């Protein structure tokens, strides 16, 4: 799995899991545990990113920026990379059909590809108006 795709799926999983919990849907214990581990691990490296992710979907999340920040944290810290990979794998294995539907809606792999195309040295391009 490409690093940006892994980061996008990990972030999407956290947001989707929160959204499902609010509607009374349950996710498996393995996914719940991996989500918590990912957030705890990422918080050590990038606390502001975790804060932004935790506020979604109530507050809009700049997914492009979040994906780039998670990818940067993963490159700097193998523990973050491992937690993101474990979360992405758990999300793909999760039997909850609503989670699969949510993760497929924004087509996270295309999002990761677009982010990879616009990442510039020292920052990112404007991805808000990109079509997928």
HELIX and SHEET records of a PDB file:
HELIX    1   1 UNK A    3  UNK A   22  1                                  20    
HELIX    2   2 UNK A   29  UNK A   45  1                                  17    
HELIX    3   3 UNK A   47  UNK A   55  1                                   9    
HELIX    4   4 UNK A   63  UNK A   76  1                                  14    
HELIX    5   5 UNK A   78  UNK A   93  1                                  16    
HELIX    6   6 UNK A   97  UNK A  105  1                                   9    
HELIX    7   7 UNK A  108  UNK A  118  1                                  11    
SHEET    1   A 2 UNK A 119  UNK A 120  0                                        
SHEET    2   A 2 UNK A 123  UNK A 124 -1                                        
END                                                                             
